[in-house]
Amino acid sequence: MRVERKPEIGDTMFHVCEHLYYVPEHAAPLNEYCVCEATVVGFLKGGYTEVKLVGKNPGGFNTPYHYKMAEVGSKVFFDAHSAAKYAESLTVYAEQHWNWAGAQLRRPYKNLLREQSPDIEGGA
């Protein structure tokens, strides 16, 4: 996906993090996909340009993240609603392909999907 605008230092961006959680009396941990907020702090240039982000992980700790500039708009987003749609697609894929245990995965991003949907439908 082609990026309409490139991020600048100080921009707030949203990305999806995988988070493991435990259910009592369940043999293995389950995963959930969380939408996390991070701030652009720089760019790394080598064979390609990477966007360097710093933000809190699902556990609440500050963590550095790196994404290719080409992944802006497909894995890292300028708005939380787009990141929530990506998290939903990852959750559906995981439930269909990896979740043989049968328990439905948590969806902590559901409120982000509901927040923006009236604006999208009613917007011009």
Protein Blocks (a to p, Z undefined) as FASTA:
>chain_A
ZZfbdcdehiacddddddddddehiabdcddddddddddfbdcddfbccdddddddfkop
acdddddfklgojlpcfbfklmmmmmmmmmmmmmmmmmmnopacddfklmmmmmmmmmmm
mpZZ
